[in-house]
């Protein structure tokens, strides 16, 4: 069974920030985030995007081990400007397991629904200039 938890503590923020570097260690196609940048990117006092965005980070666990991460970002400014009701997903990394991916996306979708949003968009960060994309198997040759 997969348990998805919202990131709330410093320890969980460190796990979230370092997850993709740990998961893709030794994978030539992966360029890990700087852990300190990733950690600070989700702190409102460190990232000015929080003036117009809200974000939640989620971690997925199986048998006590972290097996995935995802962030949900609501850009109130973009939704107002483009007259949309979108939640963004970002920082999506997980083991090769459909149950894990479904649980992570469900967490973001549920938060979006609770906020009255009707669409999910991504992978995209806080702004259109933020990092986008994800590593997908099979595109290395």
N, CA, C and O atoms as CSV, one atom per row, in Angstrom:
chain,resi,resn,atom,element,x,y,z
A,1,UNK,N,N,0.837,-1.186,0.000
A,1,UNK,CA,C,0.000,0.000,0.000
A,1,UNK,C,C,0.882,1.249,0.000
A,1,UNK,O,O,1.914,1.295,0.669
A,2,UNK,N,N,0.468,2.239,-0.744
A,2,UNK,CA,C,1.209,3.490,-0.851
A,2,UNK,C,C,0.585,4.517,0.084
A,2,UNK,O,O,-0.632,4.702,0.108
A,3,UNK,N,N,1.437,5.174,0.846
A,3,UNK,CA,C,0.990,6.272,1.708
A,3,UNK,C,C,1.605,7.555,1.169
A,3,UNK,O,O,2.825,7.649,1.038
A,4,UNK,N,N,0.782,8.535,0.857
A,4,UNK,CA,C,1.265,9.830,0.389
A,4,UNK,C,C,1.081,10.824,1.521
A,4,UNK,O,O,0.000,10.954,2.095
A,5,UNK,N,N,2.178,11.529,1.828
A,5,UNK,CA,C,2.150,12.514,2.906
A,5,UNK,C,C,2.582,13.875,2.379
A,5,UNK,O,O,3.504,13.983,1.570
A,6,UNK,N,N,1.903,14.902,2.850
A,6,UNK,CA,C,2.338,16.260,2.539
A,6,UNK,C,C,3.609,16.553,3.324
A,6,UNK,O,O,3.727,16.189,4.494
A,7,UNK,N,N,4.551,17.209,2.674
A,7,UNK,CA,C,5.810,17.589,3.319
A,7,UNK,C,C,5.527,18.709,4.315
A,7,UNK,O,O,4.946,19.736,3.963
A,8,UNK,N,N,5.947,18.497,5.567
A,8,UNK,CA,C,5.695,19.492,6.610
A,8,UNK,C,C,6.927,19.819,7.451
A,8,UNK,O,O,7.003,20.900,8.034
A,9,UNK,N,N,7.885,18.909,7.520
A,9,UNK,CA,C,9.034,19.103,8.405
A,9,UNK,C,C,10.306,19.367,7.598
A,9,UNK,O,O,10.350,19.134,6.390
A,10,UNK,N,N,11.334,19.854,8.285
A,10,UNK,CA,C,12.629,20.063,7.630
A,10,UNK,C,C,13.175,18.750,7.090
A,10,UNK,O,O,13.716,18.701,5.985
A,11,UNK,N,N,13.034,17.701,7.862
A,11,UNK,CA,C,13.524,16.387,7.426
A,11,UNK,C,C,12.824,15.961,6.136
A,11,UNK,O,O,13.474,15.476,5.210
A,12,UNK,N,N,11.509,16.138,6.071
A,12,UNK,CA,C,10.769,15.778,4.860
A,12,UNK,C,C,11.165,16.668,3.687
A,12,UNK,O,O,11.229,16.201,2.550
A,13,UNK,N,N,11.432,17.948,3.953
A,13,UNK,CA,C,11.885,18.846,2.881
A,13,UNK,C,C,13.231,18.388,2.325
A,13,UNK,O,O,13.462,18.457,1.118
A,14,UNK,N,N,14.118,17.920,3.204
A,14,UNK,CA,C,15.416,17.405,2.741
A,14,UNK,C,C,15.226,16.150,1.885
A,14,UNK,O,O,15.878,15.992,0.853
A,15,UNK,N,N,14.339,15.270,2.317
A,15,UNK,CA,C,14.063,14.059,1.527
A,15,UNK,C,C,13.524,14.450,0.151
A,15,UNK,O,O,13.961,13.917,-0.868
A,16,UNK,N,N,12.573,15.383,0.131
A,16,UNK,CA,C,11.992,15.839,-1.133
A,16,UNK,C,C,13.076,16.445,-2.027
A,16,UNK,O,O,13.158,16.126,-3.213
A,17,UNK,N,N,13.904,17.320,-1.453
A,17,UNK,CA,C,14.912,18.039,-2.231
A,17,UNK,C,C,15.979,17.118,-2.810
A,17,UNK,O,O,16.515,17.392,-3.884
A,18,UNK,N,N,16.288,16.048,-2.124
A,18,UNK,CA,C,17.363,15.164,-2.581
A,18,UNK,C,C,16.856,13.917,-3.306
A,18,UNK,O,O,17.659,13.111,-3.776
A,19,UNK,N,N,15.544,13.747,-3.404
A,19,UNK,CA,C,15.009,12.496,-3.945
A,19,UNK,C,C,15.494,12.205,-5.352
A,19,UNK,O,O,15.923,11.085,-5.626
A,20,UNK,N,N,15.440,13.174,-6.252
A,20,UNK,CA,C,15.811,12.843,-7.637
A,20,UNK,C,C,17.310,12.602,-7.776
A,20,UNK,O,O,17.723,11.795,-8.608
A,21,UNK,N,N,18.132,13.285,-6.982
A,21,UNK,CA,C,19.577,13.024,-7.020
A,21,UNK,C,C,19.874,11.608,-6.544
A,21,UNK,O,O,20.730,10.923,-7.103
A,22,UNK,N,N,19.163,11.178,-5.514
A,22,UNK,CA,C,19.353,9.815,-5.002
A,22,UNK,C,C,18.813,8.779,-5.987
A,22,UNK,O,O,19.460,7.765,-6.248
A,23,UNK,N,N,17.643,9.037,-6.524
A,23,UNK,CA,C,16.994,8.063,-7.407
A,23,UNK,C,C,17.769,7.847,-8.707
A,23,UNK,O,O,17.885,6.720,-9.186
A,24,UNK,N,N,18.296,8.931,-9.272
A,24,UNK,CA,C,18.947,8.847,-10.576
A,24,UNK,C,C,20.469,8.806,-10.482
A,24,UNK,O,O,21.155,9.055,-11.473
A,25,UNK,N,N,20.995,8.499,-9.319
A,25,UNK,CA,C,22.444,8.402,-9.145
A,25,UNK,C,C,22.995,7.377,-10.139
A,25,UNK,O,O,22.533,6.237,-10.194
A,26,UNK,N,N,23.983,7.799,-10.915
A,26,UNK,CA,C,24.591,6.907,-11.894
A,26,UNK,C,C,23.902,6.877,-13.242
A,26,UNK,O,O,24.370,6.194,-14.153
A,27,UNK,N,N,22.804,7.597,-13.396
A,27,UNK,CA,C,22.091,7.658,-14.683
A,27,UNK,C,C,22.646,8.843,-15.474
A,27,UNK,O,O,22.470,9.998,-15.085
A,28,UNK,N,N,23.316,8.545,-16.582
A,28,UNK,CA,C,24.007,9.579,-17.348
A,28,UNK,C,C,23.073,10.674,-17.866
A,28,UNK,O,O,23.483,11.829,-17.981
A,29,UNK,N,N,21.836,10.329,-18.176
A,29,UNK,CA,C,20.906,11.303,-18.743
A,29,UNK,C,C,20.302,12.237,-17.695
A,29,UNK,O,O,19.670,13.233,-18.048
A,30,UNK,N,N,20.486,11.933,-16.437
A,30,UNK,CA,C,19.882,12.733,-15.367
A,30,UNK,C,C,20.854,13.804,-14.891
A,30,UNK,O,O,22.030,13.536,-14.646
A,31,UNK,N,N,20.347,15.001,-14.769
A,31,UNK,CA,C,21.115,16.101,-14.194
A,31,UNK,C,C,20.404,16.477,-12.905
A,31,UNK,O,O,19.351,17.114,-12.939
A,32,UNK,N,N,20.972,16.088,-11.766
A,32,UNK,CA,C,20.272,16.324,-10.502
A,32,UNK,C,C,20.197,17.804,-10.156
A,32,UNK,O,O,21.071,18.595,-10.512
A,33,UNK,N,N,19.138,18.149,-9.459
A,33,UNK,CA,C,18.999,19.507,-8.950
A,33,UNK,C,C,20.043,19.736,-7.870
A,33,UNK,O,O,20.486,18.790,-7.219
A,34,UNK,N,N,20.434,20.981,-7.680
A,34,UNK,CA,C,21.238,21.316,-6.513
A,34,UNK,C,C,20.310,21.200,-5.314
A,34,UNK,O,O,19.289,21.884,-5.248
A,35,UNK,N,N,20.656,20.351,-4.380
A,35,UNK,CA,C,19.760,20.056,-3.266
A,35,UNK,C,C,19.424,21.319,-2.486
A,35,UNK,O,O,18.273,21.507,-2.092
A,36,UNK,N,N,20.406,22.190,-2.255
A,36,UNK,CA,C,20.125,23.417,-1.500
A,36,UNK,C,C,19.162,24.326,-2.263
A,36,UNK,O,O,18.284,24.939,-1.656
A,37,UNK,N,N,19.314,24.420,-3.578
A,37,UNK,CA,C,18.383,25.227,-4.379
A,37,UNK,C,C,16.979,24.637,-4.333
A,37,UNK,O,O,15.995,25.358,-4.169
A,38,UNK,N,N,16.900,23.325,-4.479
A,38,UNK,CA,C,15.598,22.659,-4.469
A,38,UNK,C,C,14.918,22.829,-3.109
A,38,UNK,O,O,13.709,23.048,-3.037
A,39,UNK,N,N,15.690,22.729,-2.047
A,39,UNK,CA,C,15.161,22.906,-0.693
A,39,UNK,C,C,14.598,24.325,-0.532
A,39,UNK,O,O,13.470,24.510,-0.075
A,40,UNK,N,N,15.400,25.314,-0.915
A,40,UNK,CA,C,14.996,26.716,-0.748
A,40,UNK,C,C,13.873,27.129,-1.685
A,40,UNK,O,O,13.115,28.047,-1.371
A,41,UNK,N,N,13.754,26.470,-2.824
A,41,UNK,CA,C,12.741,26.837,-3.811
A,41,UNK,C,C,11.319,26.721,-3.269
A,41,UNK,O,O,10.408,27.381,-3.769
A,42,UNK,N,N,11.127,25.891,-2.256
A,42,UNK,CA,C,9.789,25.702,-1.701
A,42,UNK,C,C,9.606,26.394,-0.353
A,42,UNK,O,O,8.688,26.071,0.400
A,43,UNK,N,N,10.485,27.345,-0.059
A,43,UNK,CA,C,10.340,28.148,1.158
A,43,UNK,C,C,9.844,29.537,0.774
A,43,UNK,O,O,10.515,30.236,0.014
A,44,UNK,N,N,8.694,29.950,1.276
A,44,UNK,CA,C,8.144,31.258,0.900
A,44,UNK,C,C,9.086,32.434,1.160
A,44,UNK,O,O,9.048,33.421,0.426
A,45,UNK,N,N,9.921,32.347,2.181
A,45,UNK,CA,C,10.835,33.457,2.463
A,45,UNK,C,C,12.072,33.441,1.561
A,45,UNK,O,O,12.885,34.363,1.621
A,46,UNK,N,N,12.226,32.413,0.734
A,46,UNK,CA,C,13.377,32.312,-0.171
A,46,UNK,C,C,12.986,32.422,-1.645
A,46,UNK,O,O,13.843,32.688,-2.488
A,47,UNK,N,N,11.730,32.225,-1.962
A,47,UNK,CA,C,11.292,32.201,-3.356
A,47,UNK,C,C,10.207,33.254,-3.571
A,47,UNK,O,O,9.097,33.114,-3.057
A,48,UNK,N,N,10.521,34.312,-4.330
A,48,UNK,CA,C,9.538,35.380,-4.552
A,48,UNK,C,C,8.290,34.935,-5.306
A,48,UNK,O,O,7.294,35.658,-5.312
A,49,UNK,N,N,8.315,33.776,-5.935
A,49,UNK,CA,C,7.128,33.283,-6.641
A,49,UNK,C,C,5.965,33.055,-5.686
A,49,UNK,O,O,4.813,33.009,-6.116
A,50,UNK,N,N,6.250,32.914,-4.400
A,50,UNK,CA,C,5.172,32.721,-3.433
A,50,UNK,C,C,4.322,33.981,-3.258
A,50,UNK,O,O,3.308,33.946,-2.559
A,51,UNK,N,N,4.719,35.083,-3.877
A,51,UNK,CA,C,3.867,36.278,-3.870
A,51,UNK,C,C,2.610,36.040,-4.707
A,51,UNK,O,O,1.574,36.659,-4.461
A,52,UNK,N,N,2.697,35.149,-5.692
A,52,UNK,CA,C,1.549,34.882,-6.565
A,52,UNK,C,C,1.243,33.389,-6.723
A,52,UNK,O,O,0.376,33.009,-7.510
A,53,UNK,N,N,1.956,32.552,-5.976
A,53,UNK,CA,C,1.752,31.103,-6.063
A,53,UNK,C,C,1.585,30.492,-4.681
A,53,UNK,O,O,2.013,31.051,-3.671
A,54,UNK,N,N,0.957,29.341,-4.671
A,54,UNK,CA,C,0.891,28.480,-3.489
A,54,UNK,C,C,1.415,27.122,-3.913
A,54,UNK,O,O,1.259,26.725,-5.068
A,55,UNK,N,N,2.032,26.413,-2.993
A,55,UNK,CA,C,2.600,25.113,-3.359
A,55,UNK,C,C,2.508,24.139,-2.199
A,55,UNK,O,O,2.543,24.519,-1.028
A,56,UNK,N,N,2.389,22.878,-2.564
A,56,UNK,CA,C,2.470,21.782,-1.602
A,56,UNK,C,C,3.366,20.715,-2.208
A,56,UNK,O,O,3.344,20.468,-3.414
A,57,UNK,N,N,4.150,20.095,-1.347
A,57,UNK,CA,C,5.009,18.994,-1.758
A,57,UNK,C,C,4.467,17.715,-1.130
A,57,UNK,O,O,3.956,17.725,-0.010
A,58,UNK,N,N,4.585,16.624,-1.866
A,58,UNK,CA,C,4.106,15.333,-1.383
A,58,UNK,C,C,5.184,14.276,-1.586
A,58,UNK,O,O,5.915,14.295,-2.576
A,59,UNK,N,N,5.268,13.361,-0.638
A,59,UNK,CA,C,6.160,12.208,-0.728
A,59,UNK,C,C,5.330,10.938,-0.645
A,59,UNK,O,O,4.374,10.862,0.127
A,60,UNK,N,N,5.696,9.951,-1.434
A,60,UNK,CA,C,5.024,8.651,-1.404
A,60,UNK,C,C,5.930,7.653,-0.694
A,60,UNK,O,O,7.139,7.608,-0.923
A,61,UNK,N,N,5.312,6.853,0.175
A,61,UNK,CA,C,6.052,5.845,0.939
A,61,UNK,C,C,5.421,4.476,0.744
A,61,UNK,O,O,4.201,4.334,0.661
A,62,UNK,N,N,6.288,3.476,0.675
A,62,UNK,CA,C,5.860,2.077,0.695
A,62,UNK,C,C,6.744,1.375,1.725
A,62,UNK,O,O,7.971,1.403,1.635
A,63,UNK,N,N,6.105,0.756,2.685
A,63,UNK,CA,C,6.834,0.039,3.738
A,63,UNK,C,C,7.888,0.925,4.398
A,63,UNK,O,O,8.985,0.462,4.712
A,64,UNK,N,N,7.554,2.197,4.607
A,64,UNK,CA,C,8.448,3.119,5.291
A,64,UNK,C,C,9.540,3.725,4.437
A,64,UNK,O,O,10.305,4.559,4.922
A,65,UNK,N,N,9.636,3.328,3.176
A,65,UNK,CA,C,10.669,3.847,2.280
A,65,UNK,C,C,10.053,4.836,1.296
A,65,UNK,O,O,8.990,4.584,0.730
A,66,UNK,N,N,10.738,5.970,1.098
A,66,UNK,CA,C,10.264,6.961,0.134
A,66,UNK,C,C,10.454,6.417,-1.278
A,66,UNK,O,O,11.558,6.032,-1.664
A,67,UNK,N,N,9.365,6.392,-2.042
A,67,UNK,CA,C,9.393,5.831,-3.395
A,67,UNK,C,C,8.958,6.836,-4.462
A,67,UNK,O,O,8.865,6.484,-5.638
A,68,UNK,N,N,8.690,8.084,-4.064
A,68,UNK,CA,C,8.305,9.075,-5.054
A,68,UNK,C,C,8.042,10.434,-4.453
A,68,UNK,O,O,7.870,10.585,-3.244
A,69,UNK,N,N,8.015,11.422,-5.331
A,69,UNK,CA,C,7.722,12.794,-4.913
A,69,UNK,C,C,6.961,13.506,-6.019
A,69,UNK,O,O,7.033,13.134,-7.190
A,70,UNK,N,N,6.235,14.533,-5.621
A,70,UNK,CA,C,5.563,15.415,-6.575
A,70,UNK,C,C,5.255,16.715,-5.845
A,70,UNK,O,O,5.065,16.727,-4.629
A,71,UNK,N,N,5.208,17.798,-6.591
A,71,UNK,CA,C,4.779,19.080,-6.036
A,71,UNK,C,C,3.544,19.538,-6.797
A,71,UNK,O,O,3.416,19.311,-8.000
A,72,UNK,N,N,2.654,20.175,-6.087
A,72,UNK,CA,C,1.510,20.839,-6.691
A,72,UNK,C,C,1.703,22.331,-6.521
A,72,UNK,O,O,2.055,22.791,-5.435
A,73,UNK,N,N,1.479,23.088,-7.573
A,73,UNK,CA,C,1.666,24.537,-7.542
A,73,UNK,C,C,0.421,25.191,-8.127
A,73,UNK,O,O,-0.035,24.839,-9.215
A,74,UNK,N,N,-0.111,26.138,-7.390
A,74,UNK,CA,C,-1.234,26.930,-7.891
A,74,UNK,C,C,-0.716,28.335,-8.146
A,74,UNK,O,O,-0.349,29.049,-7.212
A,75,UNK,N,N,-0.689,28.727,-9.403
A,75,UNK,CA,C,-0.291,30.084,-9.766
A,75,UNK,C,C,-1.559,30.914,-9.909
A,75,UNK,O,O,-2.220,30.901,-10.947
A,76,UNK,N,N,-1.878,31.632,-8.847
A,76,UNK,CA,C,-3.073,32.479,-8.889
A,76,UNK,C,C,-2.946,33.543,-9.970
A,76,UNK,O,O,-3.933,33.903,-10.611
A,77,UNK,N,N,-1.727,34.049,-10.174
A,77,UNK,CA,C,-1.516,35.075,-11.201
A,77,UNK,C,C,-1.791,34.516,-12.593
A,77,UNK,O,O,-2.477,35.156,-13.390
A,78,UNK,N,N,-1.267,33.338,-12.893
A,78,UNK,CA,C,-1.494,32.737,-14.219
A,78,UNK,C,C,-2.962,32.394,-14.413
A,78,UNK,O,O,-3.518,32.614,-15.489
A,79,UNK,N,N,-3.592,31.856,-13.376
A,79,UNK,CA,C,-5.010,31.509,-13.498
A,79,UNK,C,C,-5.866,32.740,-13.749
A,79,UNK,O,O,-6.827,32.687,-14.516
A,80,UNK,N,N,-5.522,33.841,-13.109
A,80,UNK,CA,C,-6.265,35.087,-13.327
A,80,UNK,C,C,-6.007,35.625,-14.732
A,80,UNK,O,O,-6.941,35.968,-15.456
A,81,UNK,N,N,-4.731,35.696,-15.109
A,81,UNK,CA,C,-4.378,36.256,-16.414
A,81,UNK,C,C,-4.976,35.452,-17.564
A,81,UNK,O,O,-5.507,36.030,-18.513
A,82,UNK,N,N,-4.895,34.137,-17.487
A,82,UNK,CA,C,-5.343,33.289,-18.588
A,82,UNK,C,C,-6.766,32.775,-18.399
A,82,UNK,O,O,-7.269,32.000,-19.213
A,83,UNK,N,N,-7.407,33.209,-17.325
A,83,UNK,CA,C,-8.786,32.811,-17.014
A,83,UNK,C,C,-8.929,31.284,-17.023
A,83,UNK,O,O,-9.815,30.721,-17.666
A,84,UNK,N,N,-8.028,30.648,-16.288
A,84,UNK,CA,C,-8.035,29.192,-16.168
A,84,UNK,C,C,-8.230,28.806,-14.711
A,84,UNK,O,O,-8.168,29.644,-13.811
A,85,UNK,N,N,-8.463,27.539,-14.508
A,85,UNK,CA,C,-8.573,26.974,-13.157
A,85,UNK,C,C,-7.645,25.763,-13.100
A,85,UNK,O,O,-8.087,24.619,-12.992
A,86,UNK,N,N,-6.332,26.055,-13.175
A,86,UNK,CA,C,-5.336,24.994,-13.277
A,86,UNK,C,C,-4.487,24.873,-12.022
A,86,UNK,O,O,-4.169,25.857,-11.354
A,87,UNK,N,N,-4.136,23.638,-11.731
A,87,UNK,CA,C,-3.078,23.354,-10.778
A,87,UNK,C,C,-1.929,22.770,-11.587
A,87,UNK,O,O,-2.141,21.985,-12.512
A,88,UNK,N,N,-0.729,23.155,-11.233
A,88,UNK,CA,C,0.450,22.636,-11.922
A,88,UNK,C,C,1.034,21.481,-11.122
A,88,UNK,O,O,0.964,21.470,-9.893
A,89,UNK,N,N,1.608,20.512,-11.819
A,89,UNK,CA,C,2.410,19.520,-11.114
A,89,UNK,C,C,3.858,19.716,-11.528
A,89,UNK,O,O,4.150,20.105,-12.658
A,90,UNK,N,N,4.751,19.444,-10.599
A,90,UNK,CA,C,6.170,19.684,-10.802
A,90,UNK,C,C,6.965,18.701,-9.959
A,90,UNK,O,O,6.420,18.049,-9.068
A,91,UNK,N,N,8.246,18.602,-10.244
A,91,UNK,CA,C,9.159,17.758,-9.457
A,91,UNK,C,C,8.593,16.351,-9.296
A,91,UNK,O,O,8.530,15.817,-8.188
A,92,UNK,N,N,8.192,15.770,-10.393
A,92,UNK,CA,C,7.577,14.441,-10.339
A,92,UNK,C,C,8.639,13.383,-10.636
A,92,UNK,O,O,9.163,13.298,-11.747
A,93,UNK,N,N,8.935,12.599,-9.637
A,93,UNK,CA,C,9.901,11.507,-9.731
A,93,UNK,C,C,9.383,10.364,-8.884
A,93,UNK,O,O,8.927,10.575,-7.760
A,94,UNK,N,N,9.451,9.146,-9.420
A,94,UNK,CA,C,8.980,7.994,-8.647
A,94,UNK,C,C,9.560,6.719,-9.237
A,94,UNK,O,O,10.012,6.693,-10.382
A,95,UNK,N,N,9.536,5.662,-8.432
A,95,UNK,CA,C,9.979,4.371,-8.933
A,95,UNK,C,C,9.016,3.931,-10.035
A,95,UNK,O,O,7.918,4.472,-10.165
A,96,UNK,N,N,9.429,2.968,-10.806
A,96,UNK,CA,C,8.605,2.479,-11.916
A,96,UNK,C,C,7.464,1.632,-11.359
A,96,UNK,O,O,7.552,0.406,-11.290
A,97,UNK,N,N,6.391,2.318,-10.965
A,97,UNK,CA,C,5.271,1.633,-10.323
A,97,UNK,C,C,4.015,2.473,-10.516
A,97,UNK,O,O,3.945,3.609,-10.049
A,98,UNK,N,N,3.035,1.919,-11.197
A,98,UNK,CA,C,1.812,2.663,-11.494
A,98,UNK,C,C,1.064,3.074,-10.233
A,98,UNK,O,O,0.500,4.166,-10.180
A,99,UNK,N,N,1.051,2.220,-9.221
A,99,UNK,CA,C,0.354,2.546,-7.975
A,99,UNK,C,C,0.957,3.792,-7.326
A,99,UNK,O,O,0.234,4.629,-6.785
A,100,UNK,N,N,2.277,3.909,-7.382
A,100,UNK,CA,C,2.959,5.078,-6.824
A,100,UNK,C,C,2.593,6.323,-7.622
A,100,UNK,O,O,2.239,7.348,-7.040
A,101,UNK,N,N,2.674,6.245,-8.946
A,101,UNK,CA,C,2.369,7.423,-9.765
A,101,UNK,C,C,0.923,7.867,-9.588
A,101,UNK,O,O,0.652,9.062,-9.477
A,102,UNK,N,N,-0.002,6.922,-9.560
A,102,UNK,CA,C,-1.409,7.282,-9.372
A,102,UNK,C,C,-1.639,7.949,-8.020
A,102,UNK,O,O,-2.395,8.917,-7.931
A,103,UNK,N,N,-1.004,7.449,-6.979
A,103,UNK,CA,C,-1.180,8.025,-5.644
A,103,UNK,C,C,-0.620,9.445,-5.578
A,103,UNK,O,O,-1.228,10.324,-4.967
A,104,UNK,N,N,0.531,9.671,-6.203
A,104,UNK,CA,C,1.123,11.011,-6.193
A,104,UNK,C,C,0.247,12.007,-6.957
A,104,UNK,O,O,-0.050,13.092,-6.457
A,105,UNK,N,N,-0.158,11.636,-8.158
A,105,UNK,CA,C,-0.997,12.552,-8.940
A,105,UNK,C,C,-2.348,12.776,-8.266
A,105,UNK,O,O,-2.898,13.875,-8.335
A,106,UNK,N,N,-2.880,11.758,-7.625
A,106,UNK,CA,C,-4.148,11.917,-6.909
A,106,UNK,C,C,-4.026,12.974,-5.810
A,106,UNK,O,O,-4.956,13.751,-5.594
A,107,UNK,N,N,-2.893,13.008,-5.120
A,107,UNK,CA,C,-2.698,13.999,-4.057
A,107,UNK,C,C,-2.773,15.418,-4.617
A,107,UNK,O,O,-3.407,16.291,-4.024
A,108,UNK,N,N,-2.125,15.644,-5.758
A,108,UNK,CA,C,-2.167,16.974,-6.382
A,108,UNK,C,C,-3.567,17.271,-6.905
A,108,UNK,O,O,-4.081,18.373,-6.712
A,109,UNK,N,N,-4.182,16.302,-7.559
A,109,UNK,CA,C,-5.541,16.495,-8.078
A,109,UNK,C,C,-6.529,16.799,-6.954
A,109,UNK,O,O,-7.378,17.678,-7.095
A,110,UNK,N,N,-6.422,16.084,-5.855
A,110,UNK,CA,C,-7.331,16.309,-4.722
A,110,UNK,C,C,-7.173,17.713,-4.161
A,110,UNK,O,O,-8.166,18.370,-3.849
A,111,UNK,N,N,-5.932,18.181,-4.027
A,111,UNK,CA,C,-5.715,19.544,-3.541
A,111,UNK,C,C,-6.319,20.547,-4.529
A,111,UNK,O,O,-6.981,21.502,-4.122
A,112,UNK,N,N,-6.088,20.326,-5.823
A,112,UNK,CA,C,-6.653,21.223,-6.828
A,112,UNK,C,C,-8.170,21.272,-6.768
A,112,UNK,O,O,-8.760,22.351,-6.819
A,113,UNK,N,N,-8.804,20.113,-6.660
A,113,UNK,CA,C,-10.274,20.073,-6.554
A,113,UNK,C,C,-10.749,20.826,-5.314
A,113,UNK,O,O,-11.729,21.568,-5.374
A,114,UNK,N,N,-10.062,20.639,-4.202
A,114,UNK,CA,C,-10.441,21.316,-2.958
A,114,UNK,C,C,-10.329,22.832,-3.092
A,114,UNK,O,O,-10.996,23.574,-2.371
A,115,UNK,N,N,-9.487,23.288,-4.014
A,115,UNK,CA,C,-9.311,24.724,-4.258
A,115,UNK,C,C,-10.190,25.219,-5.403
A,115,UNK,O,O,-10.078,26.376,-5.809
A,116,UNK,N,N,-11.057,24.365,-5.924
A,116,UNK,CA,C,-11.975,24.761,-6.990
A,116,UNK,C,C,-11.369,24.725,-8.383
A,116,UNK,O,O,-11.921,25.320,-9.308
A,117,UNK,N,N,-10.256,24.045,-8.551
A,117,UNK,CA,C,-9.593,23.976,-9.850
A,117,UNK,C,C,-10.096,22.762,-10.628
A,117,UNK,O,O,-10.513,21.762,-10.044
A,118,UNK,N,N,-10.048,22.870,-11.949
A,118,UNK,CA,C,-10.639,21.829,-12.791
A,118,UNK,C,C,-9.661,21.204,-13.784
A,118,UNK,O,O,-10.014,20.250,-14.477
A,119,UNK,N,N,-8.434,21.729,-13.862
A,119,UNK,CA,C,-7.452,21.203,-14.809
A,119,UNK,C,C,-6.120,20.990,-14.103
A,119,UNK,O,O,-5.804,21.669,-13.126
A,120,UNK,N,N,-5.346,20.039,-14.610
A,120,UNK,CA,C,-3.980,19.828,-14.135
A,120,UNK,C,C,-3.049,20.013,-15.321
A,120,UNK,O,O,-3.369,19.610,-16.439
A,121,UNK,N,N,-1.893,20.625,-15.074
A,121,UNK,CA,C,-0.991,21.031,-16.149
A,121,UNK,C,C,0.445,20.786,-15.700
A,121,UNK,O,O,0.801,21.083,-14.560
A,122,UNK,N,N,1.263,20.250,-16.588
A,122,UNK,CA,C,2.654,20.092,-16.216
A,122,UNK,C,C,3.357,19.034,-17.046
A,122,UNK,O,O,2.790,18.498,-17.998
A,123,UNK,N,N,4.568,18.745,-16.687
A,123,UNK,CA,C,5.307,19.277,-15.550
A,123,UNK,C,C,5.800,20.697,-15.824
A,123,UNK,O,O,6.389,20.984,-16.866
A,124,UNK,N,N,5.542,21.559,-14.871
A,124,UNK,CA,C,5.931,22.965,-14.963
A,124,UNK,C,C,6.089,23.495,-13.548
A,124,UNK,O,O,5.415,23.040,-12.624
A,125,UNK,N,N,6.974,24.452,-13.389
A,125,UNK,CA,C,7.263,24.986,-12.064
A,125,UNK,C,C,6.399,26.175,-11.700
A,125,UNK,O,O,5.259,26.300,-12.149
A,126,UNK,N,N,6.963,27.043,-10.880
A,126,UNK,CA,C,6.233,28.203,-10.376
A,126,UNK,C,C,5.886,29.188,-11.488
A,126,UNK,O,O,4.827,29.814,-11.457
A,127,UNK,N,N,6.775,29.327,-12.470
A,127,UNK,CA,C,6.514,30.228,-13.590
A,127,UNK,C,C,6.855,29.496,-14.884
A,127,UNK,O,O,7.392,28.388,-14.860
A,128,UNK,N,N,6.542,30.119,-15.993
A,128,UNK,CA,C,6.852,29.517,-17.281
A,128,UNK,C,C,8.352,29.529,-17.565
A,128,UNK,O,O,8.803,28.917,-18.533
A,129,UNK,N,N,9.128,30.218,-16.729
A,129,UNK,CA,C,10.580,30.259,-16.876
A,129,UNK,C,C,11.267,29.248,-15.961
A,129,UNK,O,O,12.489,29.105,-16.008
A,130,UNK,N,N,10.510,28.559,-15.145
A,130,UNK,CA,C,11.049,27.585,-14.203
A,130,UNK,C,C,11.336,26.276,-14.927
A,130,UNK,O,O,10.972,26.104,-16.091
A,131,UNK,N,N,11.987,25.364,-14.231
A,131,UNK,CA,C,12.310,24.078,-14.856
A,131,UNK,C,C,11.041,23.339,-15.250
A,131,UNK,O,O,10.014,23.410,-14.576
A,132,UNK,N,N,11.150,22.632,-16.356
A,132,UNK,CA,C,10.038,21.838,-16.861
A,132,UNK,C,C,10.588,20.500,-17.323
A,132,UNK,O,O,11.775,20.379,-17.625
A,133,UNK,N,N,9.742,19.519,-17.375
A,133,UNK,CA,C,10.123,18.235,-17.931
A,133,UNK,C,C,10.377,17.180,-16.877
A,133,UNK,O,O,10.335,17.437,-15.673
A,134,UNK,N,N,10.645,15.974,-17.378
A,134,UNK,CA,C,10.960,14.852,-16.511
A,134,UNK,C,C,11.723,13.826,-17.332
A,134,UNK,O,O,11.641,13.805,-18.560
A,135,UNK,N,N,12.458,12.986,-16.641
A,135,UNK,CA,C,13.231,11.948,-17.301
A,135,UNK,C,C,12.318,10.769,-17.616
A,135,UNK,O,O,11.638,10.240,-16.737
A,136,UNK,N,N,12.316,10.367,-18.888
A,136,UNK,CA,C,11.467,9.268,-19.337
A,136,UNK,C,C,12.360,8.206,-19.967
A,136,UNK,O,O,13.221,8.520,-20.789
A,137,UNK,N,N,12.156,6.972,-19.589
A,137,UNK,CA,C,12.962,5.874,-20.112
A,137,UNK,C,C,12.742,5.708,-21.613
A,137,UNK,O,O,11.619,5.819,-22.105
A,138,UNK,N,N,13.837,5.441,-22.334
A,138,UNK,CA,C,13.741,5.146,-23.751
A,138,UNK,C,C,14.097,6.290,-24.677
A,138,UNK,O,O,14.121,6.106,-25.894
A,139,UNK,N,N,14.376,7.470,-24.135
A,139,UNK,CA,C,14.697,8.615,-24.981
A,139,UNK,C,C,16.188,8.936,-24.945
A,139,UNK,O,O,16.584,10.082,-25.157
A,140,UNK,N,N,17.011,7.930,-24.678
A,140,UNK,CA,C,18.447,8.157,-24.558
A,140,UNK,C,C,19.224,7.710,-25.791
A,140,UNK,O,O,20.452,7.790,-25.811
A,141,UNK,N,N,18.534,7.249,-26.799
A,141,UNK,CA,C,19.258,6.819,-28.000
A,141,UNK,C,C,18.536,7.280,-29.255
A,141,UNK,O,O,18.995,7.012,-30.366
